[in-house]
Amino acid sequence: MAGRIVDEARKAADDYFRNGKPVPPAPEQPRKRRGKQLKDLYEPWAEAKREDDKTERYLKDAQRDWQEFCKILRRKKITTLEQLTTKDNIKAYRSSVKRSSLSQESPINYYSTRFRRVKAIINHLLREEDYVDETTAALIAANLRLLKAKQTNSVNRPITPRELHALLAVCDQLAMTKTEALRGKLKKVTPNTVEHRRIMGQIRQAENQRLIGIQFKAIYLVAVNLMFYPVDIRSMLKSSVGEEGHVRFWREKTKTPRVGILWDVTCKALEAWYSTRTDPSPSAFVNTAGSAWNKQSIGKIMNRHKELSAQRGQPLPDDLTFAAFRDGGYAAALLDNHVDLYTAKVLAGHKTGITDHYVDAQPERCRLAIESIYRYYFSQKKQ
Protein backbone atom coordinates (compact mmCIF):
# COMPACT_ATOMS: atom_id res chain seq x y z
CA MET A 1 0.00 0.00 0.00
CA ALA A 2 2.75 2.44 1.03
CA GLY A 3 4.84 1.49 -2.04
CA ARG A 4 1.95 2.22 -4.41
CA ILE A 5 1.40 5.65 -2.89
CA VAL A 6 5.13 6.47 -3.24
CA ASP A 7 5.13 5.35 -6.89
CA GLU A 8 2.12 7.52 -7.69
CA ALA A 9 3.81 10.51 -6.04
CA ARG A 10 7.00 9.99 -8.06
CA LYS A 11 5.05 9.70 -11.33
CA ALA A 12 3.16 12.93 -10.55
CA ALA A 13 6.47 14.70 -9.80
CA ASP A 14 8.04 13.46 -13.07
CA ASP A 15 5.05 14.66 -15.08
CA TYR A 16 5.35 18.06 -13.45
CA PHE A 17 9.09 18.54 -14.05
CA ARG A 18 9.35 16.89 -17.51
CA ASN A 19 6.03 17.66 -19.13
CA GLY A 20 4.86 20.71 -17.17
CA LYS A 21 1.75 18.98 -15.90
CA PRO A 22 0.55 20.33 -12.58
CA VAL A 23 0.50 18.02 -9.61
CA PRO A 24 -3.11 17.00 -8.97
CA PRO A 25 -4.42 18.15 -5.61
CA ALA A 26 -4.68 15.55 -2.89
CA PRO A 27 -8.21 14.25 -2.44
CA GLU A 28 -10.00 16.09 0.29
CA GLN A 29 -10.39 13.88 3.32
CA PRO A 30 -13.75 14.03 5.08
CA ARG A 31 -13.48 16.00 8.26
CA LYS A 32 -13.63 13.77 11.27
CA ARG A 33 -16.56 14.73 13.44
CA ARG A 34 -15.71 15.29 17.06
CA GLY A 35 -17.64 13.17 19.52
CA LYS A 36 -20.34 14.86 21.53
CA GLN A 37 -21.16 14.11 25.13
CA LEU A 38 -24.68 12.77 25.47
CA LYS A 39 -25.34 14.90 28.52
CA ASP A 40 -24.49 18.01 26.49
CA LEU A 41 -27.17 17.23 23.90
CA TYR A 42 -29.85 18.08 26.46
CA GLU A 43 -28.77 21.72 26.87
CA PRO A 44 -29.73 23.10 23.39
CA TRP A 45 -33.24 21.71 23.80
CA ALA A 46 -33.51 23.04 27.37
CA GLU A 47 -32.49 26.54 26.23
CA ALA A 48 -35.15 26.51 23.52
CA LYS A 49 -37.77 25.41 26.05
CA ARG A 50 -36.77 28.15 28.50
CA GLU A 51 -37.54 30.64 25.76
CA ASP A 52 -40.99 29.01 25.51
CA ASP A 53 -41.50 29.67 29.24
CA LYS A 54 -41.40 26.03 30.31
CA THR A 55 -41.18 25.59 34.06
CA GLU A 56 -37.98 24.48 35.78
CA ARG A 57 -39.83 21.46 37.14
CA TYR A 58 -40.62 20.35 33.58
CA LEU A 59 -37.00 20.82 32.50
CA LYS A 60 -35.70 18.98 35.55
CA ASP A 61 -37.97 16.02 34.84
CA ALA A 62 -36.87 16.01 31.19
CA GLN A 63 -33.21 16.07 32.22
CA ARG A 64 -33.82 13.10 34.52
CA ASP A 65 -35.49 11.17 31.69
CA TRP A 66 -32.66 11.99 29.28
CA GLN A 67 -30.03 10.84 31.78
CA GLU A 68 -31.96 7.61 32.25
CA PHE A 69 -32.07 7.15 28.45
CA CYS A 70 -28.28 7.57 28.21
CA LYS A 71 -27.68 5.28 31.19
CA ILE A 72 -29.81 2.46 29.77
CA LEU A 73 -27.94 2.65 26.44
CA ARG A 74 -24.59 2.71 28.30
CA ARG A 75 -23.09 5.43 26.10
CA LYS A 76 -21.41 8.65 27.10
CA LYS A 77 -20.30 10.01 23.71
CA ILE A 78 -21.47 9.77 20.10
CA THR A 79 -20.18 11.13 16.80
CA THR A 80 -23.45 10.77 14.89
CA LEU A 81 -27.03 10.84 16.07
CA GLU A 82 -27.87 7.61 14.28
CA GLN A 83 -25.48 5.78 16.62
CA LEU A 84 -27.83 6.68 19.45
CA THR A 85 -31.15 6.02 17.74
CA THR A 86 -30.71 2.61 16.16
CA LYS A 87 -33.72 0.31 16.26
CA ASP A 88 -31.99 -1.98 18.77
CA ASN A 89 -31.19 0.94 21.10
CA ILE A 90 -34.74 2.30 20.99
CA LYS A 91 -36.22 -1.15 21.65
CA ALA A 92 -33.83 -1.71 24.56
CA TYR A 93 -34.80 1.63 26.12
CA ARG A 94 -38.52 1.00 25.63
CA SER A 95 -38.33 -2.48 27.17
CA SER A 96 -36.31 -1.28 30.15
CA VAL A 97 -38.68 1.59 30.97
CA LYS A 98 -41.82 -0.51 30.59
CA ARG A 99 -40.37 -3.33 32.67
CA SER A 100 -39.48 -0.89 35.44
CA SER A 101 -42.89 0.80 35.26
CA LEU A 102 -44.82 -2.47 35.43
CA SER A 103 -42.83 -3.68 38.45
CA GLN A 104 -43.80 -0.46 40.23
CA GLU A 105 -47.44 -0.55 39.07
CA SER A 106 -46.98 2.74 37.23
CA PRO A 107 -49.84 3.83 34.94
CA ILE A 108 -49.33 3.91 31.19
CA ASN A 109 -49.10 7.71 31.07
CA TYR A 110 -46.12 7.53 33.46
CA TYR A 111 -43.79 6.05 30.86
CA SER A 112 -45.50 7.55 27.81
CA THR A 113 -44.59 10.98 29.23
CA ARG A 114 -40.97 9.89 29.53
CA PHE A 115 -41.02 8.70 25.92
CA ARG A 116 -42.38 12.06 24.73
CA ARG A 117 -39.63 14.01 26.48
CA VAL A 118 -36.83 11.87 25.08
CA LYS A 119 -38.31 12.09 21.57
CA ALA A 120 -38.63 15.88 21.92
CA ILE A 121 -34.91 16.21 22.68
CA ILE A 122 -33.89 13.99 19.75
CA ASN A 123 -36.27 15.74 17.35
CA HIS A 124 -34.77 19.08 18.37
CA LEU A 125 -31.34 17.74 17.39
CA LEU A 126 -32.76 16.51 14.08
CA ARG A 127 -33.86 20.05 13.21
CA GLU A 128 -30.25 21.24 13.30
CA GLU A 129 -29.37 21.49 9.61
CA ASP A 130 -25.69 20.59 9.99
CA TYR A 131 -26.27 17.51 12.06
CA VAL A 132 -27.88 14.87 9.81
CA ASP A 133 -29.03 14.61 6.23
CA GLU A 134 -32.63 14.06 5.18
CA THR A 135 -32.30 10.30 4.66
CA THR A 136 -30.79 9.73 8.08
CA ALA A 137 -33.38 11.99 9.68
CA ALA A 138 -36.18 9.94 8.12
CA LEU A 139 -34.62 6.70 9.42
CA ILE A 140 -34.27 8.12 12.92
CA ALA A 141 -37.85 9.39 12.87
CA ALA A 142 -39.03 5.89 11.90
CA ASN A 143 -37.13 4.35 14.81
CA LEU A 144 -38.53 6.92 17.22
CA ARG A 145 -42.04 5.79 16.35
CA LEU A 146 -41.23 2.66 18.33
CA LEU A 147 -41.39 4.80 21.47
CA LYS A 148 -45.11 4.53 21.79
CA ALA A 149 -46.91 3.45 24.93
CA LYS A 150 -49.48 1.00 23.62
CA GLN A 151 -52.61 0.74 25.72
CA THR A 152 -53.35 -2.85 26.65
CA ASN A 153 -56.79 -4.35 26.93
CA SER A 154 -56.31 -5.09 30.64
CA VAL A 155 -58.18 -2.94 33.12
CA ASN A 156 -58.29 -2.78 36.88
CA ARG A 157 -60.63 -5.35 38.35
CA PRO A 158 -62.01 -5.92 41.84
CA ILE A 159 -60.12 -8.18 44.20
CA THR A 160 -62.05 -11.36 44.96
CA PRO A 161 -62.62 -12.63 48.52
CA ARG A 162 -60.34 -15.61 47.83
CA GLU A 163 -57.51 -13.32 46.70
CA LEU A 164 -57.94 -11.02 49.69
CA HIS A 165 -57.83 -13.89 52.17
CA ALA A 166 -54.80 -15.39 50.39
CA LEU A 167 -52.88 -12.14 50.90
CA LEU A 168 -54.02 -11.90 54.53
CA ALA A 169 -52.85 -15.49 55.10
CA VAL A 170 -49.40 -14.58 53.78
CA CYS A 171 -49.27 -11.64 56.19
CA ASP A 172 -50.29 -13.90 59.09
CA GLN A 173 -47.53 -16.33 58.18
CA LEU A 174 -44.92 -13.56 58.07
CA ALA A 175 -46.18 -12.17 61.38
CA MET A 176 -45.32 -15.51 63.03
CA THR A 177 -41.66 -15.35 61.97
CA LYS A 178 -39.56 -16.50 64.92
CA THR A 179 -36.08 -15.30 65.86
CA GLU A 180 -35.52 -17.29 69.08
CA ALA A 181 -33.43 -19.99 67.37
CA LEU A 182 -31.21 -17.37 65.72
CA ARG A 183 -30.79 -15.50 68.99
CA GLY A 184 -29.78 -18.76 70.66
CA LYS A 185 -27.08 -19.26 68.03
CA LEU A 186 -25.92 -15.68 68.50
CA LYS A 187 -25.15 -16.27 72.16
CA LYS A 188 -22.73 -19.07 71.26
CA VAL A 189 -20.76 -17.00 68.73
CA THR A 190 -17.84 -14.71 69.54
CA PRO A 191 -18.91 -11.05 69.20
CA ASN A 192 -17.62 -8.89 66.33
CA THR A 193 -16.79 -11.86 64.12
CA VAL A 194 -17.98 -12.59 60.58
CA GLU A 195 -20.34 -15.28 61.85
CA HIS A 196 -21.71 -12.93 64.52
CA ARG A 197 -22.48 -10.24 61.93
CA ARG A 198 -24.06 -12.80 59.59
CA ILE A 199 -26.46 -14.04 62.26
CA MET A 200 -27.26 -10.46 63.28
CA GLY A 201 -28.21 -9.73 59.66
CA GLN A 202 -30.49 -12.79 59.59
CA ILE A 203 -32.18 -11.64 62.80
CA ARG A 204 -32.81 -8.16 61.38
CA GLN A 205 -34.20 -9.63 58.16
CA ALA A 206 -36.53 -11.98 60.06
CA GLU A 207 -37.71 -9.18 62.32
CA ASN A 208 -38.40 -6.93 59.33
CA GLN A 209 -40.44 -9.70 57.70
CA ARG A 210 -42.47 -10.08 60.87
CA LEU A 211 -43.20 -6.35 61.05
CA ILE A 212 -44.02 -6.19 57.33
CA GLY A 213 -46.53 -9.01 57.80
CA ILE A 214 -48.23 -7.28 60.73
CA GLN A 215 -48.31 -3.90 59.00
CA PHE A 216 -49.46 -5.06 55.57
CA LYS A 217 -52.33 -7.04 57.02
CA ALA A 218 -53.57 -3.70 58.36
CA ILE A 219 -52.81 -1.97 55.03
CA TYR A 220 -54.74 -4.53 52.96
CA LEU A 221 -57.73 -4.39 55.31
CA VAL A 222 -57.80 -0.59 55.40
CA ALA A 223 -57.47 -0.46 51.60
CA VAL A 224 -60.53 -2.60 50.93
CA ASN A 225 -62.45 -1.26 53.95
CA LEU A 226 -62.13 2.40 52.84
CA MET A 227 -61.40 2.04 49.08
CA PHE A 228 -57.86 3.37 49.45
CA TYR A 229 -55.25 4.14 46.83
CA PRO A 230 -51.55 3.99 47.81
CA VAL A 231 -51.62 7.81 48.16
CA ASP A 232 -54.29 7.43 50.83
CA ILE A 233 -52.16 4.89 52.68
CA ARG A 234 -49.37 7.46 52.59
CA SER A 235 -51.60 10.35 53.67
CA MET A 236 -53.29 8.60 56.60
CA LEU A 237 -52.01 9.59 60.05
CA LYS A 238 -52.24 7.82 63.38
CA SER A 239 -54.45 10.67 64.55
CA SER A 240 -56.82 10.11 61.60
CA VAL A 241 -58.62 7.32 63.49
CA GLY A 242 -61.04 8.62 66.09
CA GLU A 243 -63.72 7.18 68.34
CA GLU A 244 -65.75 4.19 67.15
CA GLY A 245 -63.30 3.65 64.28
CA HIS A 246 -64.22 6.86 62.47
CA VAL A 247 -61.55 7.92 59.98
CA ARG A 248 -61.05 11.52 58.86
CA PHE A 249 -58.12 13.04 56.97
CA TRP A 250 -57.31 15.03 53.84
CA ARG A 251 -55.41 13.45 50.98
CA GLU A 252 -51.97 14.85 50.10
CA LYS A 253 -51.71 17.34 47.21
CA THR A 254 -55.37 17.21 46.12
CA LYS A 255 -56.61 17.83 49.70
CA THR A 256 -59.60 15.59 49.05
CA PRO A 257 -61.43 14.58 52.25
CA ARG A 258 -61.31 10.87 53.06
CA VAL A 259 -63.82 9.57 55.59
CA GLY A 260 -65.06 6.18 56.68
CA ILE A 261 -65.58 3.71 59.51
CA LEU A 262 -63.17 0.85 60.23
CA TRP A 263 -64.39 -2.70 60.76
CA ASP A 264 -63.54 -4.40 64.05
CA VAL A 265 -61.11 -6.72 62.25
CA THR A 266 -59.38 -3.66 60.74
CA CYS A 267 -59.14 -1.95 64.13
CA LYS A 268 -57.55 -5.06 65.64
CA ALA A 269 -55.01 -5.23 62.80
CA LEU A 270 -54.15 -1.55 63.30
CA GLU A 271 -53.76 -2.02 67.06
CA ALA A 272 -51.44 -4.99 66.47
CA TRP A 273 -49.33 -2.84 64.13
CA TYR A 274 -49.23 0.18 66.44
CA SER A 275 -48.14 -2.02 69.38
CA THR A 276 -44.91 -2.88 67.52
CA ARG A 277 -43.96 0.69 66.65
CA THR A 278 -41.19 2.66 68.30
CA ASP A 279 -40.73 5.39 65.66
CA PRO A 280 -41.96 8.97 66.25
CA SER A 281 -43.55 9.37 62.79
CA PRO A 282 -47.15 10.66 62.77
CA SER A 283 -47.92 8.55 59.67
CA ALA A 284 -50.16 5.53 60.17
CA PHE A 285 -47.95 3.30 58.02
CA VAL A 286 -44.17 3.58 57.71
CA ASN A 287 -41.28 1.63 56.22
CA THR A 288 -38.24 0.37 58.13
CA ALA A 289 -36.66 3.83 57.90
CA GLY A 290 -39.66 5.42 59.60
CA SER A 291 -40.91 7.23 56.48
CA ALA A 292 -44.37 7.01 54.91
CA TRP A 293 -44.69 4.44 52.13
CA ASN A 294 -44.75 5.43 48.48
CA LYS A 295 -46.71 3.74 45.70
CA GLN A 296 -43.73 1.94 44.20
CA SER A 297 -42.65 0.33 47.49
CA ILE A 298 -46.19 -0.81 48.27
CA GLY A 299 -46.44 -2.38 44.82
CA LYS A 300 -43.12 -4.22 45.21
CA ILE A 301 -44.09 -5.69 48.58
CA MET A 302 -47.48 -6.75 47.26
CA ASN A 303 -45.73 -8.51 44.35
CA ARG A 304 -43.53 -10.30 46.87
CA HIS A 305 -46.61 -11.40 48.81
CA LYS A 306 -48.12 -12.76 45.60
CA GLU A 307 -44.99 -14.88 45.13
CA LEU A 308 -45.23 -16.19 48.69
CA SER A 309 -48.90 -16.99 48.16
CA ALA A 310 -47.99 -19.05 45.09
CA GLN A 311 -45.46 -20.96 47.20
CA ARG A 312 -48.27 -21.71 49.67
CA GLY A 313 -50.30 -23.28 46.86
CA GLN A 314 -52.57 -20.26 46.35
CA PRO A 315 -51.33 -18.57 43.15
CA LEU A 316 -52.64 -15.08 42.46
CA PRO A 317 -53.09 -13.57 38.96
CA ASP A 318 -50.45 -11.26 37.51
CA ASP A 319 -53.00 -8.51 36.87
CA LEU A 320 -53.84 -8.22 40.58
CA THR A 321 -52.63 -4.78 41.66
CA PHE A 322 -53.21 -2.54 44.67
CA ALA A 323 -55.96 -0.73 42.75
CA ALA A 324 -58.00 -3.94 43.00
CA PHE A 325 -58.68 -3.22 46.69
CA ARG A 326 -60.38 0.06 45.80
CA ASP A 327 -62.32 -1.47 42.91
CA GLY A 328 -63.34 -4.39 45.10
CA GLY A 329 -64.65 -2.08 47.80
CA TYR A 330 -66.54 -0.01 45.22
CA ALA A 331 -68.21 -3.04 43.64
CA ALA A 332 -69.07 -4.64 46.99
CA ALA A 333 -70.55 -1.42 48.38
CA LEU A 334 -73.00 -1.16 45.50
CA LEU A 335 -74.23 -4.74 45.98
CA ASP A 336 -76.56 -3.40 48.67
CA ASN A 337 -79.62 -1.79 47.09
CA HIS A 338 -79.79 0.65 50.00
CA VAL A 339 -76.38 2.13 49.09
CA ASP A 340 -76.67 4.92 46.55
CA LEU A 341 -73.92 6.03 44.19
CA TYR A 342 -73.34 9.26 46.13
CA THR A 343 -72.53 7.30 49.29
CA ALA A 344 -70.06 5.09 47.42
CA LYS A 345 -68.42 8.16 45.91
CA VAL A 346 -68.07 9.83 49.30
CA LEU A 347 -66.37 6.71 50.69
CA ALA A 348 -64.09 6.54 47.62
CA GLY A 349 -63.06 10.19 47.95
CA HIS A 350 -64.72 11.33 44.73
CA LYS A 351 -66.21 14.75 44.18
CA THR A 352 -69.99 14.66 44.56
CA GLY A 353 -70.97 18.32 44.72
CA ILE A 354 -71.22 18.13 48.51
CA THR A 355 -69.07 20.65 50.37
CA ASP A 356 -65.78 19.05 51.45
CA HIS A 357 -66.11 20.15 55.06
CA TYR A 358 -69.58 18.60 55.24
CA VAL A 359 -68.15 15.32 53.93
CA ASP A 360 -65.34 15.48 56.49
CA ALA A 361 -67.84 15.93 59.31
CA GLN A 362 -70.09 12.97 58.40
CA PRO A 363 -68.28 9.58 58.35
CA GLU A 364 -71.53 7.91 59.46
CA ARG A 365 -72.98 8.58 56.00
CA CYS A 366 -70.76 5.73 54.74
CA ARG A 367 -71.84 3.08 57.25
CA LEU A 368 -74.22 1.16 54.95
CA ALA A 369 -71.59 1.00 52.20
CA ILE A 370 -68.92 -0.23 54.63
CA GLU A 371 -71.22 -2.91 56.04
CA SER A 372 -71.99 -4.09 52.51
CA ILE A 373 -68.26 -4.44 51.76
CA TYR A 374 -67.75 -6.44 54.97
CA ARG A 375 -70.59 -8.83 54.17
CA TYR A 376 -69.13 -9.54 50.75
CA TYR A 377 -65.61 -10.31 52.00
CA PHE A 378 -66.14 -11.72 55.50
CA SER A 379 -69.73 -12.74 56.29
CA GLN A 380 -69.43 -16.19 54.72
CA LYS A 381 -66.66 -18.47 53.59
CA LYS A 382 -65.67 -17.50 50.07
CA GLN A 383 -64.34 -20.01 47.61
PyMOL commands that set and color helices and strands:
alter all, ss='L'
color gray80, all
select helices_A, chain A and resi 2-19+38-51+56-73+81-84+87-103+108-126+134-144+161-175+180-187+194-226+230-235+238-240+243-245+264-274+295-311+323-333+341-348+356-360+363-378
alter helices_A, ss='H'
color red, helices_A
select strands_A, chain A and resi 36-37+77-78+246-250+257-261
alter strands_A, ss='S'
color yellow, strands_A
deselect
rebuild
show_as cartoon
